[in-house]
Amino acid sequence: MNELELGINDAVATRRFSPIRETPLIVPSFSSLVSREIGAVLRSLKGKLGKACLVSALDVSEGLIHIGDLQYPELLFVDSGNYEFADWDRSKKTKTWSPKKHGKAIKILVSSRESFDGPSREIVLVNYDIKAPISRQVLLASELFHRHPQTIHDFLCKPERKGSHIVPVKRLLDQSSKLQDFDVLGLVEKELGRTPLEKCKTLVAIRKGLLGKGFNKPIHIFGCSDPLGIVTYFLCGADIFDGTSWLRMGFHEDMAIYEQNYFLLRNYWTQGVDMARGGEFTANLDALTSLQHDMQQFSETHDVKSFRMRPMSLAAVQTLVSHAGIRF
């Protein structure tokens, strides 16, 4: 095996990020970029969600998602809200979003969450992500996490320069000793590369490089919640996946397809859009739960038969990740 290759047994493993939490894990995301009524969507699905979901601090701060609705998932991921704010209409109430406002929102959310009765609940806190030298990103994240030691710490690493759109692998690996202080390493899917193969190669290089430096903690891919994408990056060394594709498209077999086509295939011919989407969201959640089970099985057996996918789809994924350096 050459230096660019990674064995599947090293790429895929069950990895813990708290005493009671382990991977693989699929995390449905709720975002105001999908709908300004995202809070109502969350409430409508509270009995159908699994153990985890992701929301943004900005949406909670703006009241688009109510804190009271966040007592249900056992594991709550909270990201910065910079993704939402970047696309917001500046006529909205919040015209600025800063680390200070973010910190205030997180403090309220963490204290409110701790007051809920029920089963053990944890918050996975994502840093306020910015484009800056990796060393500064690490420093700022550490300062935030230090203020909330009771949370799980998910460090989202971004490109270093405003004009750059790809995460710098070498400089990230140079910070590996400091990454040990975090529970999870986060990467944005679109910032891994420009093509599917480049993205997979980047992920393989990061996992292999970190393993060589003694870092074997989960990698979280932000912006990936479609079945084929999840399986692809899972086989390349990622462990946690979140995104909003499940709210934008329908999952048919192992593919994400346009809503209109999904409604046609599911015989939603006479239902209004809201009712049809209710069925779509529930079915998508069920599909992600089933896929997560398949991934758990593969983590134990490393047998591709664990995936209940069409042979054509599975073969395409295997071919891609093999070209990226994964060896089965």
Protein Blocks (a to p, Z undefined) as FASTA:
>chain_A
ZZkbccfklmpccddfbfkbccddddddddfklpmklmmmmmmmmmmpcfbdcddfklmm
nopacfklmmmpmbdcddehlmmmmmpcfkbmblcdcfklmmmmmmmmmmmmmmpgcddd
ddddddddddddfklmmmmmmmmmmmmmmbccddddddfbfkbcbdcfklmmmmmmmmmm
pmbdcddfklnbmbfklmmmmmmmmmmmmmmnopacdcddehiabfklmmmmmmnopabd
cdjklmmbccehjaccdfklmmmmnopakbcfklmmmmmmmmmmmmmmmmmmmmmmmmmn
opaklpccdfklmmmmmmmmmmnopaZZ
